[in-house]
Amino acid sequence: MIIFMGIAGSGKGTQSQLFAERDGYDVISTGELLRTYGSEEQQKRMLTGHILRDEEVTALLDKALRAMPDQNKVILDGYPRRISQADWLLEQQKQGRFNLQGVLHLVATRETVKKRLEYRARPDDHDHAIEERFNAYEQATLPILKHFADANVPIIEVDAERSIEEVHQAVLQAVSQMSS
């Protein structure tokens, strides 16, 4: 199992999809997880901007993982978002359910991400929302990276400022480092 982490607009979705297609992995993104496995009530809450509780998201992930042919050949995009979720993954690994190969941390500056998100032109990609995402990223994601590092899960930073193909090559190199 490989975890792709980074701020919105760093290319997690694009890179996880490219890697998955090339190497036969399944991708589980948090948004897709909620659309596929979430109840109607959970989906309504999500659409109105409510964040699901950790236990709800973890239960949905657990359900999705059970449907996978090989839990070791899964990429997580958008999970974990909290230390408690990271702890759940670490506990599952400890129980032998799967192996956390490592975390690919796609790193991009605020300026680059802002340009990418504005280009995407989604309704929730306005200045205030982008700023909120950076704050959430700094407060939640960065501590999760440290938490994984403290648990001896390999963390490899990938410069996500480059072209899609250059970042993809860096991702391939990073995954081969994890495997060796």
N, C-alpha and C positions, 0 to 999 in steps of 0.2 A: 504494500500500500504506500502510495506517495501522496503527500499533502502539498498542494499549491497554495501559497499565501502571498498576499500583497494587497495594496490599496486598490479600490475600484479604479479601473482604467489602466492597471499595470500590465494587463494582457493575460491574466490567469485563465480565463475562459478559452481564449484563442490558443494559448500554449498547451493547456491540458488536452484540448481536442486534437491538436496536431500530434502530440506525443501519443495519445491513446490510439489514434488511427494507425500510426506507424508501428506501435509495439503491442497492439492487441489488448489494451487496457479498457476498462469501463470507467466512465466519468460520472461521479455523483456530485452535482452542484446543489447547493442549498435551495435555490429557487425551483429547480426541477424536482427536487425531493418533495417539496411542499405541493407542487402541482400534481405529481404522480401519486404520492402516498398520503397526502393530507386530507383530512375530512372536509366536507363542504363548509362546516363552521370555521375550521382553521384557515381555509382558503379565503373566506369572507373577511376574517380578521386581518389576514396578511394584506389583502387588497385595500383595506382601509388604513393601512400603515401601522397596525399593531405588530409588535414583535412577539413571536411565540416563546413560551418558556423553554429553558434549556432542556427540561425533561421531554417536552413534546418533540423538539427537533431531534434529540438523541433517539427517541423511540422510532421516529420516522426513518432515521439513518439505519438503525438496527434492522428494521423491516426491509429496507432497500438492500442492505448488505446480505441478508439471508437469501435474497433473490438472485444474487450474483453467482456465476459459475465458479469463480475463484476470487476470494476476498483479498488475496495478495496482489491481484492484478486490477486494483481499483485506484483511481485518482480522486481525491477529495478536493473540491473547489468550493470554498466558502464555509468550510467546517474544519476545525473548531473555531468558534468566535469568542469563547470564554474558557478560562482555566478549567472549569468544571467539565466542559466538553473534552478538553485535552486529556484530563484525568480519566475520563471514560475510555478514550482510545488507548491510553497507556495500560489501563486495567485489562482491557480486552486482549491487548498484546501479551501481557503477563500471563493470561489464562491460555495463551496459545492459539487464539482465534485467528490471528493474522500477524504479519510482521510489518512494522512501520519501517519502511526502507529509509525514509527521511522526509525532510521538508525542503521544498524549493521556494525560496523567498524572492519573489520578483520585485525588484527595487526600482522605483521611478520617482522623479521629483514632482512636487506639486504642480509646477508649470507644465510639464509634459502630460501629466494625468489630466489636468484641467483642459488642455487643448484636445486630448483624445475624447474626453467625456462630452465636451461641447460639440465635437464633430459627430458623436453618436446621436446627439439630439433627442435623447429620451426626456420625457417630461420631468423626471426627478434628477436630471443632470444640470441643475442651475447652480449659481455661485454658492448660495447658502447651503444647499444639500451637499455640494462637493466639500465645502469647508467642514460640515458635520462629519462626513465620511473620514476626512483626515484626522479629526479629533478622535473619533471612535477607533480608528486604526492605531493611532499612537497610544491610546489608553488601553485597548484590549489586545490587539494583535501583537504588538512588540513584547508585552509580558508573556504571551503564549510562546513566542519563539524562545525566550529565555527559559521558560518552564521545560520545553522540549529539550533544549540543550542540556539543562541540568539533569534530565532523565536519560542522557546519552543518545538521544535521537539526532542523527546527523542533520545539520542545517546548512544548506548551501545557498548563498546569495547569488542571484543572477541579475546582471544589469539589464533592466527591461526598457532602457531608453532607446535601444537600437531598433532596427527594422525587425519585422516579424520573423524573417528567415534567420537573421543573426541571433535573435533571442532563442529561436528554436534550436539552433546549433549549440548554443550555450546550455540549454536545457538538456539536450542529449549528452553533452559532455558531463554535466552535473550528475545526471542519473548514473552514468557509467562510473563516476567517482563513488557514488553511494554503494554500488554493487561490488566494488573492489575492496 
